[in-house]
Amino acid sequence: MKIIVAIKQIPARDSQLSIAASGRSIEDADLAYEINEPDAYALEAGLRLKEKHGGEVIALTAGPEHAGQAIREALAKGADRAIHIEEETAGLDPLAVARLLAAAIRSEAPDLVLTGLESEDLGLGQTGAILAELLGLPHSTIIMEVEAGAGSIRVKRELEDGWFQYVEIPLPALLAIQSGIGKLRYSTLMGIKKARSKPVSRVNAASLGVTPSAPGVVVQRMYLPERNKRTQLFTGDPRQAAEQLVEKLKFEARAI
């Protein structure tokens, strides 16, 4: 079984954030990076399927050079090889990103494509579904369990209010994996050493035949929250002052 896992790299939770000199982005040099958590669970699901049924797991990511950290982590955990689309993805909408990923996936003709359910940094959850549409693959989302069969795959989907749904999907297919599908593995010292010799294909939009998209979002200014102090005196009797205070707490401070 050939499995492609699309992964996104995001700043680590313990990173110290500072604003770049341009005032329009975060200073990359100050950041540590890690795999987007839902994508890490997608990678784990792919590795477990490989261990049970054989085949290979290919890690796929798009982004500038520093996105290679996500690739190295995926290879160290057990992915067999990787594809790095070296294109800036900041500001691109899910459709533009999905077009890049789809172009790289088509030539591989995988049996299964796995993505995380959403991105932790921006909270976007459309990329997987859009990617499935571009590839013409049946897909399912919010996946909690995956069981491969002969020419099909059976999945457990999380619904609302504690309900679940079991669906059987013909292969090839695409699944968007929910966080918590299994316990994540750590990169071992041996895995880190082996990752150095695993192949990484480096491509770009031009080599994939994709016209680079202009950013759909342009940041004009980025800044840390500004602190200020202000004192306001409420007039009237105690009842009137209390009513004014409650109104401020409810509609301005949103504390109640």
Secondary structure, 3 states (H helix, E strand, C coil): CEEEEECCEEECCCCCCCECCCCCCECHHHCCEEECHHHHHHHHHHHHHHHHHCCEEEEEEECCHHHHHHHHHHHHHCCCEEEEECCCCCCCCHHHHHHHHHHHHHCCCCCEEEEECCCCCCCCCCHHHHHHHHHCCCEEEEEEEEEECCCEEEEEEECCCCCEEEEEEECCEEEEECCCCCCCCCCCHHHHHHHCCCCEEEECHHHHCCCCCCCCCCCCCCCCCCCCCCCCCCCCCHHHHHHHHHHHHHHCCCCC
